[in-house]
Amino acid sequence: MIATACLIAFAGIVAAMLLNVYRLGVGPDVLDRVLALDTLVINAIALIVVIGIWYSTAMYFEAALLFAMVGFLSTVAFCKFLLRGNVIE
């Protein structure tokens, strides 16, 4: 039962990631691309969590936490670069 639910969740997350990649490539503005990249990171975190549930191991949850921290910092740095032109003042 869990394997079937994980497979359905996996397919849904992969579909969402494909739509995010489309928005990343076609986005009319740079800010739309940043938002698509941030959403892609969130979908990747969800994919890692689903794989962790599927394999019944906690190692993937720790990887998802690290990926979330790196994704958040990269989004903040990129937005700061777009607003001010530099990241480190």
VMD Tcl script that draws the C-alpha trace (Angstrom):
set ca {
  {0.00 0.00 0.00}
  {2.81 2.42 0.90}
  {4.67 1.50 -2.27}
  {1.65 2.36 -4.41}
  {1.15 5.68 -2.63}
  {4.85 6.49 -3.04}
  {4.70 5.64 -6.73}
  {1.69 7.93 -7.27}
  {3.37 10.73 -5.27}
  {6.58 10.20 -7.25}
  {4.71 10.58 -10.54}
  {2.93 13.72 -9.35}
  {6.14 15.34 -8.14}
  {7.94 14.50 -11.37}
  {5.07 16.07 -13.35}
  {5.32 19.20 -11.19}
  {9.08 19.31 -11.73}
  {8.62 19.09 -15.50}
  {6.19 22.01 -15.37}
  {8.70 23.95 -13.28}
  {11.44 23.29 -15.82}
  {9.10 24.61 -18.52}
  {8.48 27.78 -16.49}
  {12.21 28.09 -15.85}
  {12.91 28.07 -19.57}
  {9.97 30.13 -20.82}
  {9.54 32.56 -17.91}
  {9.01 36.07 -19.27}
  {10.99 37.74 -16.49}
  {14.02 36.96 -14.34}
  {11.88 36.98 -11.19}
  {9.61 34.31 -12.69}
  {12.68 32.18 -13.29}
  {13.86 32.66 -9.69}
  {10.43 31.64 -8.42}
  {10.45 28.59 -10.71}
  {13.89 27.62 -9.45}
  {12.77 27.95 -5.83}
  {9.69 25.83 -6.54}
  {11.90 23.28 -8.28}
  {14.02 23.03 -5.14}
  {10.88 22.46 -3.04}
  {9.74 19.74 -5.42}
  {13.17 18.11 -5.26}
  {12.95 18.10 -1.47}
  {9.54 16.44 -1.69}
  {10.96 13.87 -4.10}
  {13.80 13.08 -1.69}
  {11.31 12.65 1.17}
  {9.11 10.30 -0.90}
  {12.15 8.21 -1.82}
  {13.08 8.09 1.88}
  {9.61 6.82 2.75}
  {9.77 4.29 -0.07}
  {13.12 2.86 1.11}
  {12.24 3.23 4.84}
  {15.45 4.98 5.82}
  {16.13 8.22 7.68}
  {19.23 9.08 5.65}
  {17.12 10.69 2.93}
  {15.38 12.96 5.44}
  {18.72 14.38 6.55}
  {19.65 14.91 2.91}
  {16.34 16.72 2.37}
  {17.07 19.04 5.31}
  {20.51 19.88 3.92}
  {19.06 20.44 0.47}
  {16.40 22.74 1.95}
  {19.03 24.86 3.70}
  {21.16 25.17 0.57}
  {18.10 25.95 -1.56}
  {16.96 28.67 0.83}
  {20.37 30.30 0.97}
  {20.80 30.22 -2.79}
  {17.36 31.78 -3.32}
  {18.11 34.56 -0.84}
  {21.52 35.20 -2.40}
  {20.11 35.30 -5.92}
  {17.30 37.68 -4.94}
  {19.77 39.93 -3.14}
  {21.94 39.94 -6.25}
  {18.97 40.93 -8.40}
  {17.95 43.74 -6.05}
  {21.35 45.26 -5.21}
  {23.77 43.98 -7.82}
  {26.08 42.31 -5.29}
  {25.74 39.61 -2.68}
  {28.45 40.56 -0.19}
  {28.56 44.12 1.01}
}
mol new
graphics top color blue
foreach p $ca { graphics top sphere $p radius 0.5 }
foreach p [lrange $ca 0 end-1] q [lrange $ca 1 end] { graphics top cylinder $p $q radius 0.2 }
display resetview
